């Protein structure tokens, strides 16, 4: 966001909920000033309905853990500057991206640790036949695990994030989502069929020798 957008003053936005939000949390004006790192005189001016820069409003909103638009009573019905919408959208996109990154990091880290442990167990098998079957099973589970994590993300995690961050929902095209799901389902079916054929061929050769 440009410096001009951050420094612009907001007009016709005098009905604030800052005092209400502060009292709901049992905070004093001094506490809010400390949490938001904003001068107490600025807090007092905001609560009395005076204008402020987007930078200041964003600091107060972060202290309350709300959107900037939630600081106002009827902000969407007033002459609300476009910068507020863009700022809320930017914050929601950032939070949504962080949540997805956290999900990916935790899920893939746990999964690959489990697969590494399973591989160490399989490597201790004594017979070649068991090693072959174990190796194929490991590849099968590995494929299903990666596919399953992505399926959970598309069908459960992303819809919940859309509800939590509604401003980012328009970024996800519904038709694109359906196509994405169809591709994953088709890929999973093909992958399973390939692995089944591979297992059958391996077992056939193992039994032949």
Secondary structure, 3 states (H helix, E strand, C coil): CCHHHHHCECCCCCCECHHHHHHHCCCCHHHHHHHHCCCHHHHHHHHCCCCCEHHHHHHHHHHHCCCHHHHECCHHHCCCCHHHHHHHHHHHHHHHHHHHHHHHHHHHHHHHHHHHHHHHHHCCCCCHHHHHHHHHHHHHHHHHHHHHHHHHHHHHHHHHHHHHCHHHHHHCCHHHHHHHHHHHHHHHHHHHHHHHHHHHHHHHHHHHC
